[in-house]
């Protein structure tokens, strides 16, 4: 049991490190920077994590090489299509793109964000309807056993709310359909 606990702690700590000791010793800082930029990491915070990760190996990361690689990586990250994909994946934009590329990235990001929000709204309404239907099944079972005016009123009220939510769901699905088309058109160019 102690072995499993120790293994769990080691895995947890390893998951916090940005680099392995071997990565630190190999020192491909331009490549590491490029990978960080391509994934949209915040420069100062990510480099600080690398410094901390390499302390144990006695290595100080080459900041200049890392920054050159990071700038190259950002060129691949800060594109309109990548902005779209980041938003569709539900990831927040961390304000890392250079000014000249940010407008294009954000154009894609806003389209993806609108689509993600529209799909979330559909899921939220569907969940509310499912919860009310489940509650109504419980109420119906309780009413079959014992008539109760309060439960009957709740059942009727829930049925009216389900109808209202179904109307909202129709509008939300129309909106989601519109945003899906906008995504497809954006991808098509």
FENBELKA-V684532 format. One record per pair of residues at least 6 apart in sequence whose C-alpha atoms are under 7 Angstrom apart, sorted by the first residue. I is the first residue (numbers start at 1). J is the second residue. Records with the same first field share a line. If there is no record, write none. Layout:
I=J / J
This chain:
17=53
18=49 / 50 / 53
19=50 / 53
21=54 / 57
24=54 / 57 / 59
25=59
29=61 / 62 / 65 / 66
30=65 / 66 / 68 / 69
31=69
32=66
33=66 / 67 / 69 / 70
34=69 / 70 / 71 / 72 / 73
35=73
36=70 / 73
37=70 / 71 / 73 / 74 / 77
38=73 / 74 / 76 / 77
39=77
40=74 / 77 / 96
42=94 / 96
51=60 / 61
54=60
74=97
78=97 / 101 / 102 / 105
79=101 / 104 / 105
80=104 / 105 / 106 / 107 / 108
81=108
82=105
83=105 / 106 / 108 / 109
84=108 / 109 / 111 / 112
85=112
86=109
87=109 / 112 / 113
88=112 / 113 / 116
111=182 / 183
112=183
114=179
115=176 / 179 / 180
118=172 / 175 / 176
119=176
121=172
122=169 / 172 / 173
125=165 / 169
129=162 / 165
132=158 / 162
136=155
139=151 / 155
